[in-house]
Amino acid sequence: MGSSCEGRVAIVTGASRGMGKAIAIRLAAEGASVCVTGRPADPGGARLAGSLDETVAAIEGVGGRATAIAADLSDPSFDRRRIPAHAEDVFGSAVDILVNNAAAPRTFHIGFEAMTHEVFAETVEVNVWAAWELGQLVVPGMRAKGGGWIVNISSRSAGPKVGPPYVATQVGAQVLYGSSKAMLDRLTTGAAMELHDDRIAVNALAPESAVLTENAARLVALPESAIEPVEAFAEATLALCTGDPASLTGRVAYSLSLLVELGRPVRTLDGRSLLAGWQPGEIDPARLRPPYLQS
């Protein structure tokens, strides 16, 4: 167990499974009290495996503190004030860390011409507005505490499609998903500028390679060389949740490149040991990609 988040309160959205669950466990292992949100509250409540209850149990299994609140962030009528209020009620302190990981269903099969307003609205509601509104809700508490950290989980698909010629992919042009993540990136850099004097860091982080969660495995088939472990992504997220807000802010970063840049050791989710083969000096430079803002 570490102590880099000792005494801090964190919210992680989309934490029933996959990257959100891993990030929540890693934060808890470093001492944060974590409020997790997601749509299913118990096993069997969704078509994919995983639940908030199981995430809470996993956090408690590494000696951490956790609470859960079911939240459908695609529902515009859901009162998102309930999330930070619940975290503060349970842990007795305002939120220090917000990780916006929740994402709308990947509708890669629906291209530009076939897109519907319903699908468009749901994607923007979850991927952009929910992150924006939750950020608004936690900023006053962070400001009162003298600082905080917001990490928006993005995607390499936010970068522009360059061509012709265009390279075909298993997921097509990702017009809607990529566009929503591009807006999230721009939101990030603008909010970082506005909140810099308050010592509130705002960063966006995307996987360098695919993190092969159950959901990702349903969408694409990738070779081992195109996959990074969820532990590496969780460690990169932790780095952005603990860095100096005066300097480590306004970044649109990729996970492996960030770990290499910071020289940050990559640990297992419980924080108790190093992850073999994925330390900064062991990461193949061929895997690294310049973020599109720096390309």
N, C-alpha and C positions, 0 to 999 in steps of 0.2 A: 504494500500500500504506500502511496506517495502522499505528498502534502501540498502540492502546488495549487490545489483548489480548496484547501482546508477552510471551512467556514463559509464557503460561497454557496449560493443557491442557483441552480441551473434549470432551464426548461429545454427539452428536446422534443420537437414535433416529429410525427411520423416514426415513433420509436417502438412500434410493436414488433418489428423484425428488421433484418438487414442492417444497413449502415446506421440508421437511427438508433437501433438497439445497441450496436457496438459502441457508438459515440457515448450513449448514456452510461454504459458500463464503464468505459474508460474514464469519463469524468468522475464517476462515483469512486472509482479506485484511487483517484487522486484527491479524494476528500470532499468533493462537492455533494450537496444534497440535491437530488435530481427529481424534477417533476416531468413525467413522460406523458405524451399525448398520442392519440391515434384513434382510428375509428372502431376497431374491435376491442372490446373490453375483456373478453374471455375466449378460451380456445374454441374453435369451431365457428367463431363469429365472422369469418372472412374466408374467401376462397384460397388465400395463401396461408401457410402455417405461421404461427406466432400470435402473440397477444400482449396487451399491456401487463396483464398479471404475470406472464412469464418473464417479461423484461424486469419487472419489480423483483421477482424471485431471483433472477440472475444477478441483479445489483446487490441484493441482500446476501447472496452467496459469496460475493467478494468483500463482504463486510461494510457495504455502503448503505446509505439511506435513500429511500425512494418513495414516491407516491405517484398515483396515476389518475388521470382525468380523461374520460372518453370525450373526443371532440371531432366532429365532422367539419373540417375546415373548408369543405366545398359548399357548405350551407351558408348563404349570406345572412340568414336569420340567426345563426348561432352567435351568442354573446361571447366574444373572445376575451372579454374582461375576466371571465370566470377562470381562465387558465392561470394568469399571474396571481389572481386573488387566491386561488386554491394553493398555489405554491407558497405564498406568503403566510397563509393561515396555518398550513401544516408545519412549515419550517421556521416561522417566526421572524422572517427577514425578507426584505425586498430582493428581487431577482438581480443577480450579478451577471449571469451568462444566459444568452438566448441562442439556440442553434435551430435555425429554420430548415429542417430537413424534409418535411412533408412535401409530396409532389402529387399532382393529379395523374390519373392513369395515362400511360404512354400510348397515345393513339397514332402511332407511326404509320398505320395502314391507311389513315385518312390524309390525303394530300391536300395541297393548296386549293385545288378546284372543288374538291368534295367536302371541304370543311363546313361544319354547321355552326351556327351561333351558340347553340347549347354546349357543344364540346369546347368551343373557343372560350366561352364565359366561365366554364368550370375550371379550365386550365389556368386562366388568368386569376381567378378567385383564389385558387390554392397556391399556385407557384409565385404569384406576385403580391396580390392584395393581402392575403393572410400574413405573409412575412412582413409586409409594410406595417399593417395594423398592430401586429404583436410587438414589433419594434417600437411603435409609438407608445404602446401601453407600458413597456418596461423602462423606457428612457427616464421618466421622472424619478423612479426609484434608484436607478443607476446614478443619476446626477446627484441625488441626495447622499448617496454613499461614496461619492467622489470618483466614480468611474465604473466601467463595465465593458462587456464584450458581446458583440453580435456577430454570428457567423451564418451566412446564407449559403446553403449547399447548392452549387450550380452544376454546370455541365460543359464539357468541351464543345457540345453542339451549339453553344451560344456564339461561337466564332462564325464568321461569314463563310458561306460556300463560295469557293474561288474557282473560276473556270470561264469559258471552256478551255480544255476538256474537263468534264466533271467525272469524278470517280464514284462508281456505284457502290452502295453500302447495303447491308442487310436491313437497315432501318430507314432507308430512303433519305429524303432531304430534311426530315424532322422540322418542317417549317414552323409549326405551332410550338412544339416543345422548345426548340432552339430559340425561337423569338421570345418566349416567356422568360427563358433563362438569361437571354441578353438584356432584357429589361431589368431582371433581378441584379445583374452585374452593374448596370448603370445606376440603379437605386443604391447599391452598395457604395459606390465611389462618391455619390452625391451626399448620402447620409454621413459618410466618414468625414467629409469636409465640414458639414454643418456641426457635427458633434465632437470634433477634434479638441476644441478648447475645454470640453467637459470630461476629457479623458475617457471617452467611450469609443472603443475600437469597433469598426465595422468592416468586415472582410467577406469575400466570397471565395469558396473553395470547391474545386471540381476534381474528380478522380483523374489521374494522369492516364491510367489504363482502366479497363472495365473492372469494377468490383463485382464479382460473380455472386450476387445475392440470388435468392430463389426467383425473384421477379425478373432480374436481368437474364437469368438462364432460360426463362420462358421466351425471351425476345430474340436472343442472338446465340450463335454457336461460335465460340472464339478459341484460338489456340492458347496454350499456357503462357506464351510470350506476350499476349495482349491482356493479361489479367494481373491485377495487384491484390494482395490480401486486404481484407477489411481492417485488419489491425493497423496497417500502414495508413489507411485513410483516417481511421479514428485518431491516430497519433498526430497526424497533420492538423486535424480539427482541434485537438487539445492544445497544440502549439499556438493556434490563433485565439484560443480562449484564455491564454495565460501570458501572452506577450505584452510588451510595454505599449500601452495605447498611444503614447506619444509618437512612436515610430512605426510599429507594426499595425498599420491600419490603411484602409483604402486599397487593399490588394485584391486583385482577381487572380488567384493563385491556383496552381495544379499541385496535387498532393505530393508526389515523389520529388518533384523539383523543389518544393518548399522544404521537405525534409533534408535534402542534400544541401540546399542553401544555408539552412540553419544548423546543419551538422547535428541534427536531433536524433538521439537514439530511439529506435522503434521498439516498443514493449508489447507484450501480450496484453490483452484487454484487462486482466486483473492487475497489471503493472508490476508483477513479481519477477518477470524475467525478460531478457531480450529476445526478439523474434529473429531466429536464425535465418540468414540469407537476405535480410532486408534492412540492414543497417546502412547509414548514408554512404559509407565507403564500399558497400557491396552491391548497391543498386547500379545496374547496367546503364551507362550514360545514353545508350541508344534508345532507352525507354523514355527519356525526358523530351518534352515538347515545350517550346516557348509559348506562354499564354498569348492569346491573339492580340492583346493590347500591346505586347512587346515584340510581335513578329514583324 
